[in-house]
């Protein structure tokens, strides 16, 4: 082993993989003697990265989420399994990894390859809780959520998924979008993801919070809390912001001054990284005010600040909606009997590695996301856990807290002990993520393993056997700016982590449909 680059903990990990993976696919939680009377408030925020005050960010203003964090546990190193809305949500809501579900895109439904899966809200419904979903829980595209791109799962809910009537766009953008819809209807054009009528990427209208879809969703959540206050409930509330378009009422834009916006200092590709591993700003170019920008063109400094300004404004807008819901939970006297989970479905890039308003990678900025859990009577309220946890761990954890028997098929582990003691024993030494890209004219699945110190991404081209590695040493390079996979002193690290990847994925027999 060269230069001591693998810790003894990592050596133990590699040396005992066969035992570890025999246990890994099994849920470690066991049903309690009796079910609890806990409610669950499950808050999902689209494209929210750990840019929150409780995560140490000094630029953003998120007082309500920070207050929630002070009553629970902030998981500082929580990782999604794939950085795209539909597959990430499908994975965390079933407790199964993407390869078990064969869900890698925006249009594959969880029931296509896993018809008998019991989702997280479905488990609660099956055990007597009122399970209700509001807005974006499973994937949907808000431009036309009732038709195009709606991946909702009706088996998960006690009553049908509620959808807002208000737009995610401001008045100007929505008027433009409606004109485009009319034009398409007259021309008989067929709509797909690439030509869904969109408005502007940024807008700061002077309107009340409830005039946009997320504000309307918070109002509905308050209504539902009042309807369910005397029942056990699993209430899942999905907010669309801060996903593009960056539209928030002007008061949230006014929380930030453009001159104070600090752009990332690594607005360049990682050194030695393969070009295909990155994603520039394909989604951004679908919007009216950015569609003229050629793919290879660079955004101006003004555009960059405008985008980050809009992202921050949308985070603060959602924070206010979360605050409204939590205030009603308190008013109804339900806080002491409710488990609260808040998470982003994956990470997001706003300039890092010159990737703008996108995810779609295996980098830290794409797969690390916020996760905050607060349970009644929590002994370590306000603690921060630096343990590695994965989104597949959320399902078995909530089942354990609420005294439910989780399906044996779950692939995560129960982190509930960390809520009362952040230093409790925790066996997970790494987090696994994946994302497909085109390599050598083939669709190739990039697989990532994140340990305490390293991230290795491995790309294997099936037809040629070509293998491409990316290795990032977070001890000296926390922003993943230099791929050191070919550096001689890291040879043993690459080999060990590559073996760990193989020992996990080779146990999977599911055929991968990319």
N, C-alpha and C positions, 0 to 999 in steps of 0.2 A: 504494500500500500504506500503510495507516494505522498510525502509531505503531510501525512496525517489528515488528509482532506475528508475522509469519511469518519464520522464519530463512532464511538463504540456502540451507541444506540443504533446507528445505521447498519453497522456490521452485524449486530444481533438480528436486525430486521431481515437482512439478506440471508443470514445463516439459518434462520428459522422460518423461511417462507412457506414451506410445505405445511407446517402446523398452523401458521397464521391464516393461510388461505382456506384451510379446511374449516376454520371458524368464521372467516370473513363474510361468507355469503349467508350466514345465519343471523337472525335477529337475536340480540343478547337480552332483550327485555322479557320479563315474565309477567303474567297477569297478576294483579294484586288480589287479595282475598275478596274484595268487593270493589265495584266501580265507584269512582269518585263522583261528586256532584259538580265538578268543575265545568265551567263553560270554556270555550276556546274562541278567542278573537284572533283571526289569522289575517294579517295585513301584508299584501304583496304589492310591491312597488316596482314598476317596469323600468328597466335600464338604470336602476339606482346603484351606483357604486359606493364604496365606503367614504364618500365625501360628506361627512356629517360631523357636527361638533363633538359628539361622543367618541368619534374615531380620531380625534386630534386635529381635524381640519379647522384652521383659524379664519378662513375666508367665508365659508358658508354660514348661514343663519338657520339653525334648526332647533329652536328651543323646546318644542314639544316632543320630538323624538329623543332629544337629549334627556328630557325629564323621564321619559319611559325607560331609557337606559339606566338611569339612576335607581330604578326599582327592580332591575333585572340583571342579566348578564350580557355583556357585549362580547361576541365571538370575533376576535380580531383577525383570525385566519380561518375563515369559512369559505369553502370553494364549491361552486356549482360543477355539474358533471359535463356540461356542454354549453357554450356561450351563445345561445340562440333561444328566443322566447319559447317556442313550442316544445322542442326537445328538453330544455331545462325544466320547464314546468311539468311536463309529462313524467320526467324522472323523479323529481322531488315529491310529486303528488302520488306516485305509485310506490316509491321507495326502491325502484329498480333502475339500474344503469341503462344508458341509451342502447347498448348492445343487446340487452335483454328485451327491450321494447322495439328495437329497430325503428326508432324515431329520431331522425337527424335533420329534419327540415320543417317548414312551416305548414305542410299540408298533410302529413301522415297522422292519423288519429291513433291514440293509444290502443283502441280496441281492435285495430287491424291485425296486430301480431300478438296482443295479450288480451284476448277477449274476456278472460276470467279474472283479470287483475282486480283487486279490491283497492280502490283509491283511499287516500287519507280521509276526505270528507265522507266517503261511502262507509268506511269503518265506523265512524261515529253515527251515521244515519242507521246503520244496521244494528247498533247497540242502544237505540232509543233517544239519541240526541236529535234535535231539529237542526238539520244541515241545510244552510242557505248560502248561496253564492251571489255576490254582487259584482258585476262588470268583469274585468279581465283576471280570471283565476287560471283556467285553462286558456290556451292561446286564442286570441281573436284579433282581427284587424278592424279598427274602429271606423274606417271609412264606410264599411258596410258590414257590421258585425253580425247581422241577422242572416247573411247569405255567404259572402265570400270569406273564407279563412276562419270560420268559427269552429274551433276544436273542442267545444264544450262537451262534457260527459254527463248526460242526463241521469245516469245511475247514481251519481254522486250526491244528488240534492233531494231534499224532502219536498221542495217546490221548485219550479223552473228558475233557471238562472235569470237574475234581473239585469237589464241593460239600460243605460241612460239614454235619454232622448236628445241631450245637448251634444254639441260638437267638441272635438279636441282642438278645433281651429278657432281663431278669433273671427270677428264679423267680416273683416276684409277677406281673409283666407277662405272662409266658408262660402261667401258669395261667389268667389272665383271657382271654387270646387263645384258648386251647383251649376254654374254656367258650363263647365266642362262635362258634367254629367248629362246635361241637356243636349249638348253637341254630340256626345257619343250616342245617345239614344236616337237622335235624328239620323245619324250616319249608320246606325245598326252595328256599331263596333262591339266586339266582345272584350270584356274586362278581365285582365289577369293582374298579377302582382306588379308587373312593371309599368302598367298604365292606369292603375287606380288613380282617379282624379284627386290631386292634392292641392293644397293652397300654398301658403308661405311657411318657410322653416322657422321664422321668428316673427313675433307680433306681441305688442304690449297694450292690449285694449283696455280702456277704462270701463270695466264691467264688474259686476259682483262675482264672487267665487262660484256661485251656483249656476252662472251662465255658461260654464264650461262643464264637460262631462265629469271630471273628477270632483268638482264641488257638488254637483247633483248627486254623485255617488255617496259622498259624505252625508248629505241630507237624508238619503235613503237608508244609510246604515243607522243613523239615529232613529229613524222611524222603526226599523226592524228591531233594534234593541228594545224599544218600548213594547213592541208586540211580543217579544220573546222573553221578557224580563222574568216571568214566572216559570219558565221552562229551561231545561238544559239545552244549550245550543252550541253548535259549531258554526260560527259566522265568518265566512271568508270574504274579505273586501279587497278588490283589486283596483289599484290606481294605475292609470296609463302614463301619466307624467312621472319622471322627466324624459320619457321617450319623445323623440321627434314627433311632431313639430314642437319647438320650444315656445309654446304659447302659454302665458300666464297673465292674470290681471296686472295692470300697471303698478299697483302698490307693491308687488313682489319684485318687479324689475327695479323699482326705486329703492329697494333695500341695498342695492349695489351701485357703485359708481364705476363707469367704464374705465376710468383712469386707475382704479385700484385693482382691476382684474389682473392677476398674475398668471401668465401662461406657463405651461410645463417647460422645464429647461432641457428636455430631451426630445425636441421636435425633429427627430431624425431616426432613420432605421437603425436597429441594433447592428453593431459591427459584426461581420461574418455571418449574419443571418440570411437564410434563403429568402429571396424576394417573394416567393409564393406564400410564405408563412404570414405575411402581413395583409392588412385590409386597409384601403385608403378611405374613401368616403362615397361609396356607391349609393348608399341610401340617401345621403344628403342631396345628391344630384337629381333626385326624383322630385324635389320641391321647386316651386316656381322661381324663387329668388336665387337658386343655386344650379338650376338645370343647364345653364349655359356654360358652366365651367368644365373644360376638358379634363379627362381623368388624370392626365399627367401634370396639369397645372397646379400651382401652389395657391393656397388661400392667402389673401392679404392679412396683414396684422389686424386691420380693422375687422375683417370678417371673423378672424379667430377669436378676438375679444367679444364680438357680438354673440358668437355661438356659446362660448363659455358663460357669458353673462346670462343668456337665455336658459342654459342648463341650470345654473345656480338659482335663477328666479323660479324655475319649475320645481326644484327641490324644496324651496321655501314655501311654495304654494301647496305642495303635497303635505309638507310638515304641518301647515295650518289645518288641513283637512283631518290629519291624524289627531291633532290637538282637539278638534271639535268632537270627534268620536270618543276619545278618551275622557273628555269632560262630561259627556253624557253617560258614559259607563260609571263614572264617579257619582254623578247626580242620582243615578238609579241605585246606587249602593251595590254595584256588581263587581267592582274592582277586586275585592277580597276573595271572590269566588271564580275568577276568570284567569285562565292562562292566556297570555298575550304573546304572539310571535310577530315580529316585523322583519321582513327581508326584501332584498332586491333579487330579481330572478337570475341575474348574472352581473358581471362588471360592465365597464363602458370606457371607451377612449375619447377624451376631448383634447386631442393634441399630442398625447404621448406617442412617441415613435412616428410622429406626423400622421397618425390615424385620427380622423375626425368623425365624431358622432357615430361610432360603430363599435361592434364587439367582434364576433366572427373569428377569433384567434384562440390560441392556447396560451397566450401570455398572461402574466399576473393581472394586468389591468382588465382582461376580459373575464377571467374565471374567479377572481376574488370578489366577493360581494358582502354587503352587510347582513348580519344576522343578530337579532336581539331577542332574547327570550326572558319573560318575567312570569313567574308562577306564584300563586298564593303562598304566603309564609316562607318565601325564599330566604335562606339563611345568609347568603352572600350577596345581598342586593347591592347593585352598583359596581360589581366586580367586572374585571376584564379578563377573559381567558385567551391565552396565546396558544392553546392546543389546536392542532390541526383537526378540523371537523369538515364534513362534507354534507351537501344538501340531502343526500340519501339518508343521513342520520336523523333528520327532522321527524320523519314518520315514526320510527320506533321510539323516539324520545317522547313524543306527545302521547303515543299509545301507553307508554309506561306511566307517565305522570297521571293520566286519567284512568288507569287501572284496566285497560283493554288488552286483550290478547291480540298481538299483531300477527299478520300472516307470516308463515315460516319462510316464505320466498323473499322477504325483504333483504336487501344487500347492505344496509347501513347498520350502525351501532347506536346504542342508547347513551346519550351524553347527559342524561338527567342528573347524575351525581355531580357533574361540574357546576350545576346551578347552585348547589349548596356549599360546594368546596371546589374552587377553581384549581386547587392542587391535588384533587382526587386522582387516583391511578387512571390512566387513559392509555389504551393499547394502540391507538392509531398513530402510526409514525409517518404516514404520507396521505396525500389526497390525489385522486385520479381524475383527470379531465380528458376530453378529446374534441377534435374538430376536423372535418374533412376539407381537403383542398385539392386543386388540380395540380398534379406533379407529373412532368413528362407525358402530358396529354392523357393522364389517367386520374381518376378520382381516388385519392389516397386518404386514409384516416390517420391523422396525426394524433398520437397518444402521449399524454403528459403525466409525469409523476412529480409531485411537489413534496419535498421533505422539509425538515426544519431549515436546512441550509440551501438546498439546491432545487432547481427545476430542470428536468430533462424532458425534451420533446423528441419523439422518434417518428420518422416518416419512412415507411417501407413501401417500395413500388412493387406490386405483385408480379408484374410480367418480367421484370428485369432483375429483381432481387436487390436493387439499389437501396441503400440505407443512408438516410441523412439525419444527423443528430443536431439538436440545439441543447446546450447546457449553460445555465446561468447560475452563478455563485452569489447568492443573496448576502453572504457575509461581507463581500467587497463590492457588490453590484446590485443593490436592492431594486433598482429600476430596470434591470434586465437590458442593459445597454450594450453588452458584449457577449457574444456566443463564444464560449471557451472550449467547445466540444473537441476541437482538434488540437488543443494545447497538450503537449506530452504529459505535463504534470497532472492532468485531469483524466488520464486514460483509465485508471482504475475506477474512478467515480462513474464514468460513462458506462463501463462494463457492468458494474454492480447495479446501477439503476436500470439499465437496459434489461438485465436479468430479472429484476423485480417486476418490470412491466410484463415481460413474457410469462413469468410465473402466474401473474394474475390473468391476463387475457387468454392464455392458452387453456385455462380451465373452462372457458366459455365455449359452448357448442352451438350457440345460436348463429345462424347464417346472417351475415351483415349485408343488408340491401342499401347501398349508397344511392 
